[in-house]
């Protein structure tokens, strides 16, 4: 019975987290709530800092640029690297990142 429980639980977790892991979190359009829930090690305060940075400096052009946000370091970037995206309003890679789908 444990095996079935673990299988069902794992499937539920994958379904509920599909947006953050499958499609990724777009730094250029994600809300505070999406950043908070979709990224590891990023709580509400850091999510707000990401949005504030974006509002002040314009769209992110690389995922590495997130380290310029107060409170976000290389470790946070690395644990979220596969989840992060930088896309424009049409869902295309941001200018300067056409050849790198995650950067």
ROLO-819188 format. One record per atom (N, C-alpha, C): residue in one letter; x, y, z. Coordinates in nm, 4 decimals, decimal comma. Example, Ala and Ser with C-alpha at 12.3 -4.5 7.8 and 13.67 -1.06 7.14 Angstrom:
% ROLO-819188
zadren; xx; yy; zz
a; 1,3190; -0,5690; 0,7800
a; 1,2300; -0,4500; 0,7800
a; 1,3200; -0,3300; 0,7800
s; 1,2850; -0,2250; 0,7080
s; 1,3670; -0,1060; 0,7140
s; 1,2900; 0,0030; 0,7870
END
This chain:
% ROLO-819188
zadren; xx; yy; zz
x; 0,0817; -0,1198; 0,0000
x; 0,0000; 0,0000; 0,0000
x; 0,0854; 0,1252; 0,0000
x; 0,2005; 0,1229; 0,0720
x; 0,2897; 0,2382; 0,0736
x; 0,3326; 0,2765; -0,0670
x; 0,3631; 0,1788; -0,1469
x; 0,4105; 0,2046; -0,2819
x; 0,3078; 0,2829; -0,3635
x; 0,1821; 0,2432; -0,3553
x; 0,0762; 0,3143; -0,4266
x; 0,0616; 0,4562; -0,3740
x; 0,0685; 0,4740; -0,2424
x; 0,0592; 0,6066; -0,1827
x; 0,1712; 0,6974; -0,2337
x; 0,2944; 0,6451; -0,2338
x; 0,4087; 0,7241; -0,2789
x; 0,3966; 0,7581; -0,4267
x; 0,3479; 0,6668; -0,5077
x; 0,3301; 0,6917; -0,6501
x; 0,2267; 0,8005; -0,6738
x; 0,1148; 0,7914; -0,6056
x; 0,0084; 0,8917; -0,6205
x; 0,0566; 1,0275; -0,5696
x; 0,1261; 1,0293; -0,4578
x; 0,1783; 1,1543; -0,4030
x; 0,2777; 1,2177; -0,4996
x; 0,3672; 1,1392; -0,5533
x; 0,4668; 1,1918; -0,6475
x; 0,3989; 1,2471; -0,7723
x; 0,2987; 1,1788; -0,8220
x; 0,2260; 1,2263; -0,9396
x; 0,1549; 1,3584; -0,9107
x; 0,0954; 1,3693; -0,7931
x; 0,0271; 1,4932; -0,7551
x; 0,1255; 1,6090; -0,7468
x; 0,2420; 1,5859; -0,6893
x; 0,3441; 1,6908; -0,6790
x; 0,3870; 1,7349; -0,8182
x; 0,4093; 1,6415; -0,9081
x; 0,4496; 1,6766; -1,0441
x; 0,3425; 1,7575; -1,1158
x; 0,2174; 1,7188; -1,0991
x; 0,1084; 1,7935; -1,1633
x; 0,0962; 1,9346; -1,1077
x; 0,1045; 1,9477; -0,9773
x; 0,0900; 2,0785; -0,9140
x; 0,2074; 2,1707; -0,9432
x; 0,3246; 2,1142; -0,9647
x; 0,4424; 2,1972; -0,9867
x; 0,4811; 2,2048; -1,1336
x; 0,3992; 2,1560; -1,2214
x; 0,4306; 2,1535; -1,3636
x; 0,4671; 2,2880; -1,4213
x; 0,4010; 2,3948; -1,3783
x; 0,4309; 2,5268; -1,4333
x; 0,5737; 2,5679; -1,4004
x; 0,6144; 2,5515; -1,2788
x; 0,7471; 2,5965; -1,2393
x; 0,8571; 2,5093; -1,2997
x; 0,8362; 2,3780; -1,3093
x; 0,9415; 2,2913; -1,3582
x; 0,9328; 2,2668; -1,5072
x; 0,8124; 2,2588; -1,5624
x; 0,7961; 2,2269; -1,7030
x; 0,8206; 2,3461; -1,7933
x; 0,7462; 2,4504; -1,7732
x; 0,7547; 2,5664; -1,8602
x; 0,8606; 2,6643; -1,8129
x; 0,8884; 2,6671; -1,6894
x; 0,9842; 2,7609; -1,6354
x; 0,9167; 2,8873; -1,5854
x; 0,9951; 2,9698; -1,5209
x; 0,9475; 3,0957; -1,4660
x; 1,0131; 3,2070; -1,5465
x; 0,9328; 3,2840; -1,6155
x; 0,9827; 3,3925; -1,6987
x; 1,0106; 3,5144; -1,6113
x; 1,1376; 3,5494; -1,5977
x; 1,1756; 3,6643; -1,5146
x; 1,1156; 3,7949; -1,5645
x; 1,0769; 3,8011; -1,6905
x; 1,0249; 3,9253; -1,7469
x; 0,8737; 3,9414; -1,7352
x; 0,8051; 3,8397; -1,6903
x; 0,6599; 3,8533; -1,6788
x; 0,6005; 3,7932; -1,5511
x; 0,6781; 3,7162; -1,4779
x; 0,6252; 3,6493; -1,3590
x; 0,5858; 3,7498; -1,2515
x; 0,4751; 3,7216; -1,1865
x; 0,4285; 3,8043; -1,0749
x; 0,5076; 3,7687; -0,9495
x; 0,4908; 3,8480; -0,8458
x; 0,5535; 3,8193; -0,7173
x; 0,5125; 3,6793; -0,6713
x; 0,3855; 3,6465; -0,6849
x; 0,3361; 3,5164; -0,6410
x; 0,3992; 3,4033; -0,7215
x; 0,4105; 3,4201; -0,8530
x; 0,4701; 3,3159; -0,9376
x; 0,6177; 3,2958; -0,9043
x; 0,6889; 3,4040; -0,8791
x; 0,8295; 3,3937; -0,8419
x; 0,8447; 3,3265; -0,7060
x; 0,7612; 3,3653; -0,6117
x; 0,7652; 3,3096; -0,4759
x; 0,7387; 3,1591; -0,4785
x; 0,6395; 3,1179; -0,5518
x; 0,6014; 2,9762; -0,5539
x; 0,6850; 2,8935; -0,6514
x; 0,7339; 2,9553; -0,7578
x; 0,8012; 2,8803; -0,8636
x; 0,9511; 2,8651; -0,8491
x; 1,0118; 2,9416; -0,7586
x; 1,1561; 2,9361; -0,7442
x; 1,1954; 2,8906; -0,6047
x; 1,2982; 2,8091; -0,5971
x; 1,3490; 2,7609; -0,4683
x; 1,4368; 2,8679; -0,4061
x; 1,4223; 2,8870; -0,2760
x; 1,5051; 2,9828; -0,2042
x; 1,4671; 3,1275; -0,2258
x; 1,3524; 3,1493; -0,2888
x; 1,3046; 3,2858; -0,3154
x; 1,1693; 3,3011; -0,2472
x; 1,1683; 3,3732; -0,1394
x; 1,0430; 3,3993; -0,0702
x; 0,9768; 3,5242; -0,1252
x; 0,8747; 3,5690; -0,0577
x; 0,7990; 3,6860; -0,1040
x; 0,8863; 3,8111; -0,1130
x; 0,9731; 3,8340; -0,0143
x; 1,0582; 3,9532; -0,0151
x; 1,1526; 3,9568; -0,1338
x; 1,2174; 3,8443; -0,1617
x; 1,3084; 3,8384; -0,2768
x; 1,2311; 3,8450; -0,4073
x; 1,1133; 3,7845; -0,4108
x; 1,0293; 3,7927; -0,5312
x; 0,9919; 3,9384; -0,5588
x; 0,9599; 4,0127; -0,4535
x; 0,9283; 4,1545; -0,4700
x; 1,0512; 4,2306; -0,5206
x; 1,1694; 4,1952; -0,4708
x; 1,2926; 4,2605; -0,5151
x; 1,3185; 4,2338; -0,6637
x; 1,2869; 4,1131; -0,7111
x; 1,3036; 4,0806; -0,8529
x; 1,2124; 4,1684; -0,9378
x; 1,0864; 4,1813; -0,8979
x; 0,9913; 4,2632; -0,9725
x; 1,0331; 4,4102; -0,9692
x; 1,0782; 4,4586; -0,8540
x; 1,1247; 4,5976; -0,8421
x; 1,2454; 4,6224; -0,9323
x; 1,3391; 4,5284; -0,9346
x; 1,4558; 4,5408; -1,0217
x; 1,4112; 4,5505; -1,1672
x; 1,3200; 4,4624; -1,2070
x; 1,2692; 4,4601; -1,3445
x; 1,2010; 4,5919; -1,3783
x; 1,1237; 4,6458; -1,2844
x; 1,0552; 4,7740; -1,3072
x; 1,1545; 4,8888; -1,3233
x; 1,2635; 4,8848; -1,2474
x; 1,3625; 4,9930; -1,2507
x; 1,4610; 4,9816; -1,3664
x; 1,4974; 4,8593; -1,4056
x; 1,6042; 4,8391; -1,5034
x; 1,5564; 4,7832; -1,6368
x; 1,4293; 4,7548; -1,6492
x; 1,3784; 4,6963; -1,7728
x; 1,3899; 4,5453; -1,7716
x; 1,3530; 4,4823; -1,8824
x; 1,3513; 4,3358; -1,8886
x; 1,4895; 4,2745; -1,8683
x; 1,4896; 4,1567; -1,8095
x; 1,6126; 4,0797; -1,7961
x; 1,6542; 4,0329; -1,9354
x; 1,7833; 4,0316; -1,9624
x; 1,8315; 3,9806; -2,0910
x; 1,8996; 3,8456; -2,0760
x; 1,9428; 3,8112; -1,9556
x; 2,0003; 3,6799; -1,9267
x; 1,9507; 3,6359; -1,7892
x; 1,9524; 3,5064; -1,7649
x; 1,9118; 3,4608; -1,6325
x; 2,0173; 3,4973; -1,5287
x; 2,1430; 3,5110; -1,5709
x; 2,2499; 3,5486; -1,4781
x; 2,2272; 3,6872; -1,4188
x; 2,1549; 3,7725; -1,4897
x; 2,1276; 3,9078; -1,4419
x; 2,0507; 3,9072; -1,3097
x; 1,9852; 3,7978; -1,2777
x; 1,9098; 3,7900; -1,1518
x; 2,0021; 3,8100; -1,0311
x; 2,1312; 3,7820; -1,0472
x; 2,2243; 3,7988; -0,9353
x; 2,2490; 3,9460; -0,9028
x; 2,2030; 4,0367; -0,9877
x; 2,2140; 4,1803; -0,9593
x; 2,1030; 4,2275; -0,8652
x; 2,0044; 4,1415; -0,8438
x; 1,8935; 4,1738; -0,7545
x; 1,9397; 4,1554; -0,6102
x; 1,9096; 4,2539; -0,5276
x; 1,9451; 4,2479; -0,3852
x; 1,8913; 4,1189; -0,3230
x; 1,9820; 4,0421; -0,2609
x; 1,9413; 3,9200; -0,1925
x; 1,9451; 3,7939; -0,2766
x; 1,9792; 3,8073; -0,4050
x; 1,9875; 3,6905; -0,4934
x; 2,1335; 3,6703; -0,5310
x; 2,1876; 3,5550; -0,4965
x; 2,3271; 3,5262; -0,5277
x; 2,3407; 3,4104; -0,6248
x; 2,4650; 3,3712; -0,6470
x; 2,4948; 3,2615; -0,7404
x; 2,4276; 3,1311; -0,6977
x; 2,4223; 3,1054; -0,5679
x; 2,3619; 2,9802; -0,5206
x; 2,2143; 2,9732; -0,5593
x; 2,1426; 3,0840; -0,5424
x; 2,0009; 3,0875; -0,5796
x; 1,9858; 3,0705; -0,7300
x; 2,0722; 3,1354; -0,8068
x; 2,0703; 3,1182; -0,9522
x; 2,0892; 2,9719; -0,9880
x; 2,1885; 2,9085; -0,9304
x; 2,2213; 2,7707; -0,9682
x; 2,1106; 2,6714; -0,9319
x; 2,0466; 2,6873; -0,8151
x; 1,9407; 2,5911; -0,7803
x; 1,8151; 2,6126; -0,8623
x; 1,8066; 2,7272; -0,9313
x; 1,6886; 2,7566; -1,0142
x; 1,7196; 2,7640; -1,1631
x; 1,8426; 2,7384; -1,2019
x; 1,8848; 2,7566; -1,3412
x; 1,7901; 2,6913; -1,4414
x; 1,7496; 2,5697; -1,4178
x; 1,6632; 2,4979; -1,5129
x; 1,5202; 2,5509; -1,5159
x; 1,4814; 2,6273; -1,4170
x; 1,3454; 2,6816; -1,4089
x; 1,3345; 2,8207; -1,4696
x; 1,4458; 2,8920; -1,4747
x; 1,4438; 3,0322; -1,5152
x; 1,4396; 3,0501; -1,6659
x; 1,3632; 3,1492; -1,7092
x; 1,3542; 3,1870; -1,8498
x; 1,3580; 3,3386; -1,8588
x; 1,4059; 3,3902; -1,9701
x; 1,3936; 3,5322; -2,0010
x; 1,3310; 3,5404; -2,1398
x; 1,2036; 3,5769; -2,1419
x; 1,1277; 3,5833; -2,2656
x; 1,0595; 3,7185; -2,2768
x; 1,0306; 3,7570; -2,4023
x; 0,9586; 3,8819; -2,4234
x; 0,8081; 3,8578; -2,4094
x; 0,7288; 3,9582; -2,4429
x; 0,5830; 3,9485; -2,4269
x; 0,5194; 3,8397; -2,5123
x; 0,5841; 3,8012; -2,6228
x; 0,5298; 3,6973; -2,7107
x; 0,5810; 3,5585; -2,6756
x; 0,6588; 3,5479; -2,5688
x; 0,7112; 3,4180; -2,5282
x; 0,8375; 3,3775; -2,6008
x; 0,8950; 3,4691; -2,6782
x; 1,0191; 3,4425; -2,7488
x; 1,1368; 3,4776; -2,6576
x; 1,2535; 3,4164; -2,6810
x; 1,3702; 3,4542; -2,6003
x; 1,3936; 3,6040; -2,6088
x; 1,4329; 3,6642; -2,4980
x; 1,4596; 3,8076; -2,4952
x; 1,5736; 3,8405; -2,5900
x; 1,5796; 3,9644; -2,6335
x; 1,6837; 4,0088; -2,7253
x; 1,8212; 3,9714; -2,6712
x; 1,9032; 3,9134; -2,7571
x; 2,0379; 3,8760; -2,7169
x; 2,0498; 3,7356; -2,6627
x; 1,9394; 3,6609; -2,6538
x; 1,9464; 3,5249; -2,6009
x; 1,8812; 3,4229; -2,6947
x; 1,8696; 3,4552; -2,8218
x; 1,8024; 3,3673; -2,9172
x; 1,8680; 3,2302; -2,9274
x; 2,0000; 3,2233; -2,9106
x; 2,0697; 3,0956; -2,9246
x; 2,0758; 3,0151; -2,7963
x; 2,0328; 3,0733; -2,6848
x; 2,0416; 3,0055; -2,5557
x; 1,9052; 3,0026; -2,4906
x; 1,8317; 2,8891; -2,4996
x; 1,6940; 2,8848; -2,4495
x; 1,6767; 2,9141; -2,3017
x; 1,7791; 2,8926; -2,2179
x; 1,7651; 2,9162; -2,0743
x; 1,8335; 3,0438; -2,0279
x; 1,9060; 3,1107; -2,1154
x; 1,9808; 3,2296; -2,0737
x; 1,9241; 3,3548; -2,1353
END
